[in-house]
Amino acid sequence: MTTPDPWQHRHDRHDDDLRALVGDAVADVEPTDRLAAIRARTMPPPRRGWWAAGGSALLAAAVVVAVAVVVDRGDGDDPDVAAPTTEPTTASPSAPPDTAPAGRTRAVGLYFLGDTPEGTRLFREFQQVPRFDPAQDLLVAVESLAAPDDPDYRTAWPAGSVTGARVVDGQARVQLSPDAPDDDLALQQLRATVAAASGLQSITFSRGAEPFTVEADPDALALVSISDPREGRTVSGSFTARGVANSFEATVPWQLVDADGTVVAEDSATAEGADDRLYPWETEIDVSDLEPGTYTFVARTDDPTGGEGVAPTEDTRTIVVAAEDAGSGDSGDSGDSGEAGAGTAAYFVGSGPDGPDAPAEVLYRSTSTGATALEALMAGPTDPDHRTRWPEGSLLSYEVGADVVRVVVEGGPTDDALAVQQLVATLQAAEGVDLPVELVDAGGERVVAPTAAQDELVVQSHVQIHAPDEGAVVSGAFTASGVGSSWEGSIFCQLLDAAGDAAWARATVNGGLLDDTLEPWETRVDLTRVEPGDYTLRCTTDDPTAGTEGRGTDVDTRTLTVG
């Protein structure tokens, strides 16, 4: 079990590129001189001179107004090529499996309408969309504009507003329905989406037989947007916030606000530039001292006037702070019945991924009817896909010391490396410690020397469902959550009926969009179009090689009843 992760060489080579992409690779494609215009109206005369030059030249440079990160890893090529994109995504609850095959998605930055002190502007939101070919059919990306995740955003393009979007001879051609909106900002939203999804600035729209074009307007963009965290993300310990902004002296103040409206943390990030366009910003935020609960992350532009001019522009995300040892479990909303917590959590053995270089078995976190960690391991999991290596009576007791957790065993698979890792992972999680585990017999004689936990990416499944529990009864809607480590952070979930058909499907993104550790993920499952009955929730990692090499695809499932 000490074989290195077969993808590690790709992680090392591409992590910096992915961070640059996810950290908003927009330095050359989102110019705007709106900040200069604001300062011209609001700043005291002694401070005006340093920004005044070059406004008209910068506006002339506004060739591209919409950008997002699209990293296509479907053909095995290096994921360094980022096509600009701007658009939301949600798989339709009734989408067939081939609309977005397991893991076949791409991270896309989408633009939506939101309020600012200067009126309605375009904000960017990252989502996962089913894979599409930007050189051909763009409609799957454009259709996603119907549904932002952030409730502060809205769209001018409901489903059916666009009937076609294709690339023909190097030009994007978009066909609008007869009742599609025609106001300027709505067309800017759609134009930004098409430009971003296709990487093209040559775009023609048609309403009926009349073609027309729309010029990119840099004034349509909000002065600050949050790219990460996504709306509703569960975090613990710390998390990285990032986005783009055009703010006074590149300062991006941020706050964390609790449910009562109290500011519990605040500081500022520094963007990579200011004045002429939106620049990337990024900051690490420590939440280890916060009580678990729901908070609002706020990022805004700086105000050089001290409140005397135009108010700052701000963007917000709702996040859930969980205890550091609580994983990414979700208590759900009122009326949910799919939350975790119906038994004792422990680690169990299950089938490994399907790639040629994959381990045959890996560990999954699941629940058990046992009341304690050792009882849970011996009782086995509630999920029939998982199993335990520790038979009844093999684990007698344990004690947490200053530098080791000592377990008294009687027989059992003490020479099985994965069984020992199963025990180590369970006890470390149960006690919230990072100590090695030593196994001794009833007489105190050492059976297994102190053993540390191996790299979680080596011994654990790269996708794990933590909630809901196996056999949960759900209705209305529920939140599925867990941890994962997937190519570009893509975790794809489906709700499959008894025939194996998808009644619901959606891709989500685990924290940070990087695949160098197990990160929390969660997705909201809407059951309003799902008939009552028994279903399987199936979540998978993305596999950039389609199973031809490397680790392959990791899978975890839960059996549920929709009431």
FENBEL-V800995 format. One record per run of one state. SS is the DSSP state (helix for helix, strand for strand, loop for the rest). FROM is the first residue (numbers start at 1). TO is the last residue. Records with the same first field share a line. If there is no record, write none. Layout:
SS=FROM-TO + FROM-TO
This chain:
loop=1-7 + 23-30 + 32-33 + 43-44 + 48-48 + 52-54 + 61-70 + 72-81 + 83-96 + 100-104 + 117-118 + 131-136 + 138-138 + 147-153 + 155-161 + 169-170 + 177-183 + 199-202 + 208-209 + 213-217 + 222-223 + 229-232 + 236-237 + 246-247 + 258-262 + 271-276 + 278-278 + 287-292 + 301-313 + 322-343 + 352-360 + 369-372 + 380-380 + 382-386 + 388-394 + 401-403 + 410-416 + 432-435 + 441-445 + 452-455 + 461-462 + 468-472 + 475-476 + 485-486 + 497-501 + 510-510 + 514-518 + 527-532 + 542-554 + 563-563
helix=8-22 + 34-42 + 45-47 + 49-51 + 55-60 + 97-99 + 139-146 + 184-198 + 218-220 + 248-250 + 373-379 + 417-431 + 456-459 + 487-489 + 511-513
strand=31-31 + 71-71 + 82-82 + 105-116 + 119-130 + 137-137 + 154-154 + 162-168 + 171-176 + 203-207 + 210-212 + 221-221 + 224-228 + 233-235 + 238-245 + 251-257 + 263-270 + 277-277 + 279-286 + 293-300 + 314-321 + 344-351 + 361-368 + 381-381 + 387-387 + 395-400 + 404-409 + 436-440 + 446-451 + 460-460 + 463-467 + 473-474 + 477-484 + 490-496 + 502-509 + 519-526 + 533-541 + 555-562
